[in-house]
Amino acid sequence: MTSFTAIDFETAHPQKWSICQVGLVRVENGIVTEKISLLVQPPNNFYWKKFIDIHGITPEQTLTAPTFETIWQKIEPYIKEQIVVAHNGFAFDFPCLKNALAYYDIAEPHYEKHCTYKHYKKNLAILCQEHSISLNHHDALSDANACAELFNLYLRRN
């Protein structure tokens, strides 16, 4: 189980289908082979200010970005029939994916879900401090990269 995809989503408001950024890190045999960061235009390009304050992504930045249904073809191969890991994935990232796919009437693929929060029982920022992992928290690629490092560490220890 040394090959997996770490993923993180940022959303424009509380609806989990409102993905505005995708961060994805592919790990093959314990080595990072690909990193993808995509801005995504959420439905109606609508944001809550509170969410902009968290991640810094604005409607102006996603005005001409592709929608989730457009970027899905790019990220699907990294998810479908793969091991996918996210920090707090069961509470946030996996429901985001499920809800965004449902919003665009796209079938959810089968994938194996893992959550670094469930393994470590600590928030991402604290874990990154403890393990000297670089983190620009709430940047989806940075969060996904940190999650990949933590999952690799977990796999080596177990």
Number of C-alpha atoms within 10 A of each C-alpha: 9 13 17 26 26 32 33 29 27 27 25 28 18 12 11 20 22 27 25 30 25 22 22 29 28 22 21 14 11 18 14 17 11 12 17 16 18 20 22 26 26 24 17 10 19 16 19 13 13 12 16 16 10 14 18 12 21 19 18 10 14 19 16 12 19 16 21 26 16 13 15 16 10 11 17 13 12 21 23 14 12 17 18 24 28 29 29 21 23 17 12 15 22 23 14 22 22 16 19 23 18 13 15 14 10 13 9 15 13 11 13 12 16 21 21 24 21 13 13 14 11 14 12 21 16 11 18 19 11 9 12 9 17 14 18 12 16 18 21 25 26 22 28 30 28 28 30 28 22 23 25 21 13 13 12 10 7 6
